[in-house]
C-alpha cells in the first residue's frame, strides 16, 4: 500500500505536467437576459447561432467550456430593465434595446437619424460598430457595461391598422408608437402623435386601438406577429434603431484572458454584421408566414414627391438639429461624427 501511495501522487503530477491546460480548465456559465420569445426571428436566426459561435470559439481556442444560458421572454429581467440588470449583475449578459433609454447614449443615436443613406441592417450595424471604435466619446457613453457588439435594424417601415398612410395628411394626428430619441423627434415633425409603449405590449395596443400604428422592423413584425393586427405597410424615410449585446464588467473582468479573446473573435464588427444580416432576412419570413396564415400585407412606397415632403419636413433638418443639440451638450465633434457616419454608410 505504501508503494501505491507514492505512485498515485506521482501519476497525478505526470498527468498535470503532460496536460498543463487541464490544471486551469473550468466550466463557465453565463446567464443571458433576453426580452424576446425564443420562437422569435431574432432569437432563432441571430441570437442562437451567435451563442453557438461564441461557445465553439471558446471550446476550440481555450481549455475551458463556456455555456451561455438564455433566459427568454423577460423571465430574468424586463426588456426596459436589461441594461441595469446587466450592470448590477442580475444578468451576466443581455440584449439591450437603446430606444428604451433616450439620452443615455445620445452620440450613438446618430445611426437613428431619419433618412440616412442605407437600406440594410448589415450596413447600419457595421457603421455603428466602426463609429464606436473610432470615437472615444461614443464608447464612453456605454461605459457601464462591456459591449461585445452593436447592431441595427434596417430603416423602419410604418405599419397601421385602420388605413394606409400615403401622405403626410394621412399621418397627421395618428397615434404612432415610436422609440426615444430621433424617432420621436421625427414623428413630432411629421405631425403624428408619438407614443411610448414597451415592445411586448404593442400587439394588444394595436389590436385595441390604443395606437394607430408604429414604426417597426420586419424582424419585430415577425417575432411579435404584428401582421395579424396590422394590414397596412408604408415604406418611408424612417430611422433605424440599434441594440447592444452587453456583459457585466465584473463578470467580464473575471473571465480568463483566452476566453475573452475567443468571445471577442466572433463579436465586434463581424458579430455586428452577422446580427444585422440575419435581421435583414426577416422580411421574407414575414411574407411567408402571412401567406401560410392567409393574412394580408398591403405594402406601398411613398411617391417621389411625397417622399421629398417627408424628407424636407422630418428628415434632413433633424440632422442639423441633432448636431446643434450635441454641441450644446458639450460634444464639439458632433458634426464630425455625423459626417463620418454618412461617409461610412456610403462606402
KOLDOZA-683085 format. One record per residue (C-alpha): residue in three letters; x, z, y; residue number from 0. Coordinates in nm, 2 decimals. Layout:
# KOLDOZA-683085
R  res    east      up   north    n
R  ALA       X       Z       Y  NUM
...
# end
This chain:
# KOLDOZA-683085
R  res    east      up   north    n
R  UNK    0.00    0.00    0.00    0
R  UNK    0.29    0.07    0.23    1
R  UNK    0.41   -0.28    0.19    2
R  UNK    0.07   -0.42    0.27    3
R  UNK    0.05   -0.20    0.59    4
R  UNK    0.38   -0.37    0.70    5
R  UNK    0.27   -0.72    0.60    6
R  UNK   -0.07   -0.73    0.79    7
R  UNK    0.07   -0.65    1.14    8
R  UNK    0.35   -0.89    1.08    9
R  UNK    0.10   -1.16    0.97   10
R  UNK   -0.11   -1.10    1.28   11
R  UNK    0.20   -1.12    1.50   12
R  UNK    0.28   -1.45    1.33   13
R  UNK   -0.07   -1.59    1.40   14
R  UNK   -0.05   -1.48    1.76   15
R  UNK    0.28   -1.65    1.81   16
R  UNK    0.18   -1.96    1.63   17
R  UNK   -0.15   -1.99    1.82   18
R  UNK   -0.09   -1.82    2.15   19
R  UNK   -0.41   -1.97    2.31   20
R  UNK   -0.62   -1.77    2.07   21
R  UNK   -0.50   -1.44    2.21   22
R  UNK   -0.66   -1.52    2.55   23
R  UNK   -0.96   -1.71    2.43   24
R  UNK   -1.30   -1.58    2.51   25
R  UNK   -1.66   -1.69    2.52   26
R  UNK   -1.80   -1.72    2.88   27
R  UNK   -2.17   -1.73    2.96   28
R  UNK   -2.31   -1.83    3.30   29
R  UNK   -2.68   -1.79    3.40   30
R  UNK   -2.82   -2.08    3.59   31
R  UNK   -3.13   -2.04    3.81   32
R  UNK   -3.35   -2.35    3.85   33
R  UNK   -3.67   -2.39    4.04   34
R  UNK   -3.78   -2.69    3.83   35
R  UNK   -3.96   -2.72    3.50   36
R  UNK   -3.73   -2.80    3.21   37
R  UNK   -3.96   -3.11    3.15   38
R  UNK   -3.90   -3.24    3.50   39
R  UNK   -3.70   -3.56    3.56   40
R  UNK   -3.41   -3.38    3.73   41
R  UNK   -3.36   -3.11    3.46   42
R  UNK   -3.38   -3.37    3.18   43
R  UNK   -3.18   -3.65    3.33   44
R  UNK   -2.94   -3.48    3.57   45
R  UNK   -2.90   -3.10    3.51   46
R  UNK   -2.89   -3.10    3.13   47
R  UNK   -2.64   -3.39    3.10   48
R  UNK   -2.42   -3.24    3.37   49
R  UNK   -2.42   -2.90    3.20   50
R  UNK   -2.32   -3.06    2.87   51
R  UNK   -2.03   -3.24    3.06   52
R  UNK   -1.92   -2.91    3.20   53
R  UNK   -1.93   -2.73    2.87   54
R  UNK   -1.75   -3.02    2.70   55
R  UNK   -1.48   -3.03    2.96   56
R  UNK   -1.41   -2.66    2.91   57
R  UNK   -1.41   -2.70    2.53   58
R  UNK   -1.16   -2.99    2.54   59
R  UNK   -0.93   -2.86    2.81   60
R  UNK   -0.91   -2.49    2.76   61
R  UNK   -0.90   -2.23    2.48   62
R  UNK   -1.24   -2.10    2.59   63
R  UNK   -1.60   -2.16    2.51   64
R  UNK   -1.85   -2.19    2.80   65
R  UNK   -2.22   -2.16    2.77   66
R  UNK   -2.45   -2.22    3.07   67
R  UNK   -2.79   -2.08    3.01   68
R  UNK   -3.06   -2.24    3.23   69
R  UNK   -3.35   -2.03    3.35   70
R  UNK   -3.61   -2.30    3.45   71
R  UNK   -3.93   -2.28    3.64   72
R  UNK   -3.83   -2.00    3.88   73
R  UNK   -3.80   -1.75    3.59   74
R  UNK   -3.48   -1.59    3.72   75
R  UNK   -3.55   -1.64    4.10   76
R  UNK   -3.79   -1.82    4.32   77
R  UNK   -3.66   -2.16    4.44   78
R  UNK   -3.66   -2.04    4.80   79
R  UNK   -3.45   -1.74    4.70   80
R  UNK   -3.20   -1.92    4.48   81
R  UNK   -2.92   -1.93    4.74   82
R  UNK   -2.93   -1.55    4.78   83
R  UNK   -2.99   -1.50    4.41   84
R  UNK   -2.65   -1.67    4.35   85
R  UNK   -2.49   -1.49    4.65   86
R  UNK   -2.59   -1.15    4.52   87
R  UNK   -2.52   -1.21    4.16   88
R  UNK   -2.88   -1.21    4.03   89
R  UNK   -2.78   -1.56    3.91   90
R  UNK   -2.43   -1.68    3.83   91
R  UNK   -2.52   -2.03    3.93   92
R  UNK   -2.81   -2.21    4.09   93
R  UNK   -2.98   -2.52    4.20   94
R  UNK   -3.03   -2.48    4.57   95
R  UNK   -3.26   -2.70    4.80   96
R  UNK   -3.13   -2.66    5.15   97
R  UNK   -3.45   -2.77    5.31   98
R  UNK   -3.58   -2.42    5.25   99
R  UNK   -3.33   -2.27    5.49  100
R  UNK   -3.33   -2.47    5.82  101
R  UNK   -3.04   -2.36    6.04  102
R  UNK   -2.82   -2.23    5.76  103
R  UNK   -2.62   -2.55    5.71  104
R  UNK   -2.70   -2.75    6.02  105
R  UNK   -2.40   -2.97    6.02  106
R  UNK   -2.48   -3.09    5.66  107
R  UNK   -2.82   -3.18    5.80  108
R  UNK   -2.66   -3.49    5.94  109
R  UNK   -2.74   -3.65    5.60  110
R  UNK   -3.11   -3.57    5.65  111
R  UNK   -3.14   -3.75    5.98  112
R  UNK   -3.41   -4.02    5.97  113
R  UNK   -3.34   -4.39    5.93  114
R  UNK   -2.98   -4.36    5.82  115
R  UNK   -2.84   -4.68    5.67  116
R  UNK   -2.86   -4.60    5.30  117
R  UNK   -3.12   -4.66    5.02  118
R  UNK   -2.99   -4.47    4.72  119
R  UNK   -2.92   -4.11    4.63  120
R  UNK   -2.59   -4.21    4.48  121
R  UNK   -2.46   -4.33    4.81  122
R  UNK   -2.60   -4.04    5.01  123
R  UNK   -2.45   -3.79    4.76  124
R  UNK   -2.11   -3.95    4.77  125
R  UNK   -2.12   -3.95    5.15  126
R  UNK   -2.23   -3.58    5.18  127
R  UNK   -1.95   -3.46    4.95  128
R  UNK   -1.69   -3.66    5.14  129
R  UNK   -1.82   -3.50    5.47  130
R  UNK   -1.80   -3.16    5.30  131
R  UNK   -1.44   -3.22    5.21  132
R  UNK   -1.34   -3.38    5.54  133
R  UNK   -1.48   -3.13    5.79  134
R  UNK   -1.40   -2.76    5.76  135
R  UNK   -1.69   -2.68    5.99  136
R  UNK   -1.93   -2.82    5.73  137
R  UNK   -1.76   -2.64    5.44  138
R  UNK   -1.76   -2.31    5.62  139
R  UNK   -2.14   -2.32    5.65  140
R  UNK   -2.16   -2.29    5.27  141
R  UNK   -1.91   -2.01    5.25  142
R  UNK   -2.15   -1.75    5.09  143
R  UNK   -2.12   -1.93    4.76  144
R  UNK   -1.87   -2.15    4.58  145
R  UNK   -2.00   -2.51    4.59  146
R  UNK   -1.94   -2.73    4.28  147
R  UNK   -2.12   -3.04    4.42  148
R  UNK   -2.37   -3.16    4.68  149
R  UNK   -2.62   -3.44    4.62  150
R  UNK   -2.91   -3.61    4.80  151
R  UNK   -3.23   -3.79    4.71  152
R  UNK   -3.29   -4.15    4.82  153
R  UNK   -3.47   -4.15    5.16  154
R  UNK   -3.82   -4.01    5.11  155
R  UNK   -4.14   -4.21    5.07  156
R  UNK   -4.47   -4.09    5.23  157
R  UNK   -4.75   -4.02    4.98  158
R  UNK   -5.10   -3.95    5.09  159
R  UNK   -5.43   -3.86    4.93  160
R  UNK   -5.71   -3.98    5.15  161
R  UNK   -5.59   -4.31    5.30  162
R  UNK   -5.30   -4.55    5.30  163
R  UNK   -5.07   -4.50    5.60  164
R  UNK   -4.97   -4.84    5.75  165
R  UNK   -4.92   -4.74    6.11  166
R  UNK   -4.83   -4.46    6.35  167
R  UNK   -5.20   -4.44    6.43  168
R  UNK   -5.28   -4.38    6.06  169
R  UNK   -5.03   -4.09    6.06  170
R  UNK   -5.15   -3.92    6.37  171
R  UNK   -5.30   -3.58    6.31  172
R  UNK   -5.24   -3.58    5.93  173
R  UNK   -5.10   -3.26    5.78  174
R  UNK   -4.78   -3.36    5.61  175
R  UNK   -4.56   -3.13    5.41  176
R  UNK   -4.21   -3.16    5.53  177
R  UNK   -3.88   -2.97    5.48  178
R  UNK   -3.70   -2.79    5.76  179
R  UNK   -3.45   -2.94    6.00  180
R  UNK   -3.45   -3.31    6.09  181
R  UNK   -3.75   -3.40    5.87  182
R  UNK   -3.97   -3.15    6.06  183
R  UNK   -3.84   -3.28    6.39  184
R  UNK   -3.92   -3.64    6.29  185
R  UNK   -4.28   -3.56    6.18  186
R  UNK   -4.35   -3.39    6.52  187
R  UNK   -4.21   -3.70    6.70  188
R  UNK   -4.43   -3.93    6.49  189
R  UNK   -4.75   -3.74    6.56  190
R  UNK   -4.81   -3.58    6.22  191
R  UNK   -4.85   -3.21    6.17  192
R  UNK   -4.55   -3.07    5.97  193
R  UNK   -4.65   -2.81    5.71  194
R  UNK   -4.40   -2.59    5.52  195
R  UNK   -4.51   -2.53    5.16  196
R  UNK   -4.28   -2.45    4.86  197
R  UNK   -4.25   -2.74    4.63  198
R  UNK   -4.41   -2.58    4.33  199
R  UNK   -4.73   -2.53    4.54  200
R  UNK   -4.77   -2.88    4.67  201
R  UNK   -4.97   -3.02    4.38  202
R  UNK   -5.26   -2.78    4.45  203
R  UNK   -5.21   -2.82    4.82  204
R  UNK   -5.26   -3.20    4.79  205
R  UNK   -5.55   -3.16    4.54  206
R  UNK   -5.73   -2.91    4.75  207
R  UNK   -5.68   -3.09    5.08  208
R  UNK   -5.46   -2.82    5.23  209
R  UNK   -5.22   -3.10    5.32  210
R  UNK   -5.30   -3.48    5.35  211
R  UNK   -4.96   -3.59    5.22  212
R  UNK   -4.59   -3.53    5.21  213
R  UNK   -4.25   -3.69    5.23  214
R  UNK   -4.11   -3.69    4.88  215
R  UNK   -3.85   -3.84    4.64  216
R  UNK   -3.95   -4.03    4.33  217
R  UNK   -3.79   -3.76    4.12  218
R  UNK   -4.03   -3.50    4.27  219
R  UNK   -4.33   -3.73    4.22  220
R  UNK   -4.23   -3.75    3.85  221
R  UNK   -4.13   -3.38    3.80  222
R  UNK   -4.44   -3.24    3.97  223
R  UNK   -4.68   -3.51    3.85  224
R  UNK   -4.78   -3.58    4.21  225
R  UNK   -4.90   -3.93    4.11  226
R  UNK   -5.20   -3.75    3.96  227
R  UNK   -5.32   -3.63    4.30  228
R  UNK   -5.18   -3.89    4.55  229
R  UNK   -5.26   -4.26    4.51  230
R  UNK   -5.11   -4.40    4.83  231
R  UNK   -4.74   -4.46    4.89  232
R  UNK   -4.57   -4.59    5.20  233
R  UNK   -4.21   -4.69    5.23  234
R  UNK   -4.10   -4.55    5.57  235
R  UNK   -3.77   -4.47    5.76  236
R  UNK   -3.80   -4.11    5.64  237
R  UNK   -3.49   -3.89    5.58  238
R  UNK   -3.34   -3.79    5.25  239
R  UNK   -3.29   -3.42    5.16  240
R  UNK   -2.99   -3.25    5.00  241
R  UNK   -2.91   -2.99    4.74  242
R  UNK   -2.61   -2.79    4.62  243
R  UNK   -2.50   -2.66    4.28  244
R  UNK   -2.36   -2.32    4.38  245
R  UNK   -2.17   -2.04    4.19  246
R  UNK   -2.14   -1.68    4.28  247
R  UNK   -1.80   -1.63    4.44  248
R  UNK   -1.70   -1.32    4.25  249
R  UNK   -1.81   -1.48    3.92  250
R  UNK   -1.61   -1.80    4.01  251
R  UNK   -1.30   -1.60    4.10  252
R  UNK   -1.32   -1.41    3.77  253
R  UNK   -1.30   -1.73    3.56  254
R  UNK   -0.96   -1.83    3.41  255
R  UNK   -0.79   -2.10    3.62  256
R  UNK   -0.80   -2.36    3.34  257
R  UNK   -1.18   -2.31    3.31  258
R  UNK   -1.22   -2.35    3.69  259
R  UNK   -1.02   -2.67    3.67  260
R  UNK   -1.22   -2.81    3.39  261
R  UNK   -1.55   -2.74    3.56  262
R  UNK   -1.42   -2.89    3.88  263
R  UNK   -1.32   -3.20    3.70  264
R  UNK   -1.68   -3.30    3.64  265
R  UNK   -1.81   -3.18    3.97  266
R  UNK   -1.71   -3.28    4.33  267
R  UNK   -1.76   -3.64    4.42  268
R  UNK   -1.81   -3.76    4.06  269
R  UNK   -2.07   -3.49    3.99  270
R  UNK   -2.24   -3.58    4.32  271
R  UNK   -2.26   -3.95    4.23  272
R  UNK   -2.40   -3.86    3.88  273
R  UNK   -2.68   -3.65    4.02  274
R  UNK   -2.77   -3.90    4.29  275
R  UNK   -2.77   -4.19    4.04  276
R  UNK   -2.99   -4.00    3.80  277
R  UNK   -3.24   -3.93    4.08  278
R  UNK   -3.24   -4.30    4.18  279
R  UNK   -3.37   -4.38    3.83  280
R  UNK   -3.68   -4.17    3.87  281
R  UNK   -3.89   -4.44    4.04  282
R  UNK   -3.90   -4.64    3.72  283
R  UNK   -4.00   -4.33    3.53  284
R  UNK   -4.29   -4.27    3.77  285
R  UNK   -4.43   -4.62    3.73  286
R  UNK   -4.40   -4.59    3.35  287
R  UNK   -4.59   -4.26    3.34  288
R  UNK   -4.86   -4.38    3.58  289
R  UNK   -4.92   -4.69    3.37  290
R  UNK   -4.95   -4.48    3.05  291
R  UNK   -5.20   -4.25    3.21  292
R  UNK   -5.40   -4.51    3.39  293
R  UNK   -5.31   -4.38    3.74  294
R  UNK   -5.29   -4.60    4.05  295
R  UNK   -4.98   -4.63    4.27  296
R  UNK   -5.07   -4.82    4.58  297
R  UNK   -4.74   -4.88    4.75  298
R  UNK   -4.69   -5.06    5.08  299
R  UNK   -4.39   -5.11    5.31  300
R  UNK   -4.44   -5.10    5.69  301
R  UNK   -4.44   -5.43    5.86  302
R  UNK   -4.12   -5.52    6.06  303
R  UNK   -4.30   -5.44    6.40  304
R  UNK   -4.44   -5.12    6.27  305
R  UNK   -4.10   -5.01    6.12  306
R  UNK   -3.94   -5.07    6.46  307
R  UNK   -4.21   -4.85    6.62  308
R  UNK   -4.13   -4.57    6.38  309
R  UNK   -3.76   -4.61    6.44  310
R  UNK   -3.79   -4.60    6.82  311
R  UNK   -4.03   -4.30    6.81  312
R  UNK   -3.89   -4.08    6.53  313
R  UNK   -3.57   -4.25    6.42  314
R  UNK   -3.25   -4.31    6.60  315
R  UNK   -3.35   -4.09    6.91  316
R  UNK   -3.33   -3.79    6.68  317
R  UNK   -2.96   -3.88    6.60  318
R  UNK   -2.87   -3.81    6.97  319
R  UNK   -3.09   -3.50    6.98  320
R  UNK   -2.91   -3.36    6.67  321
R  UNK   -2.57   -3.43    6.83  322
R  UNK   -2.67   -3.25    7.16  323
R  UNK   -2.81   -2.96    6.97  324
R  UNK   -2.50   -2.92    6.76  325
R  UNK   -2.27   -2.95    7.06  326
R  UNK   -2.48   -2.68    7.24  327
R  UNK   -2.43   -2.45    6.94  328
R  UNK   -2.05   -2.50    6.97  329
R  UNK   -1.98   -2.78    6.73  330
R  UNK   -1.79   -3.01    6.96  331
R  UNK   -1.72   -3.27    6.70  332
R  UNK   -2.08   -3.33    6.61  333
R  UNK   -2.06   -3.69    6.74  334
R  UNK   -1.76   -3.75    6.52  335
R  UNK   -1.95   -3.61    6.22  336
R  UNK   -2.24   -3.84    6.28  337
R  UNK   -2.01   -4.15    6.34  338
R  UNK   -1.82   -4.06    6.02  339
R  UNK   -2.15   -4.03    5.83  340
R  UNK   -2.26   -4.38    5.94  341
R  UNK   -1.92   -4.53    5.85  342
R  UNK   -1.92   -4.37    5.50  343
R  UNK   -2.27   -4.49    5.44  344
R  UNK   -2.19   -4.85    5.53  345
R  UNK   -1.87   -4.87    5.33  346
# end
